[in-house]
Amino acid sequence: MHESLTIGQLSARSGVAQSALRYYERLGLIHAERTGGNQRRYARTELRRVAFVRISQQVGISLEEIRAALDSLPSSRAPSPDDWAALSRTWRKRLDERIRLLGKLRDDLDGCIGCGCLSLQRCTLYNPDDTLAGEGPGARRLVLPHREDPPAPC
């Protein structure tokens, strides 16, 4: 078995398109050596980095944040379980907050869809006359952890 992977092999093994792998490399998320013919060769350890990038993106972490996290890993050797654990600790609070918000969204949608009232005058998710616009952009009632949760939907 070869020590390095071609871009096609990395793509097949990771399930990530070759174009995305080249993009990840341009951003510094993964690294390749070049052959004398200027072909990319990836260390097998890059498979973990690609998997980390993909799952991080799926939970809403930006590529910039992913790169910063990957930059904290050693470049001279394959990251150890301790290295990955240290990286994980830096994201734990943020991921816990994301999990809380997803649960709140799920529960609010269940209540709103389940009630069947379709009354936009009574529903706590409705924002008559855009009164929350003064608080800033986005879903103000759902995403702001410092704001008191509104009563359950009707």
Buried (B, 14 or more C-beta within 10 A) or exposed (E): EEEBBBBEBBBEBBEBEBEBBBBBBEBEBBBBEEEEEEEBBBBBEBBBBBBBBBEBEEEEBEBEBBBEBBEEBEEEEEBEEEBEEEBEEEBEEEBEEBEEBEEBEEEBEEBBEEBEEEEEEEBBBEBEEEEBEEEEEEEBBBEBEEEEEEEEBB
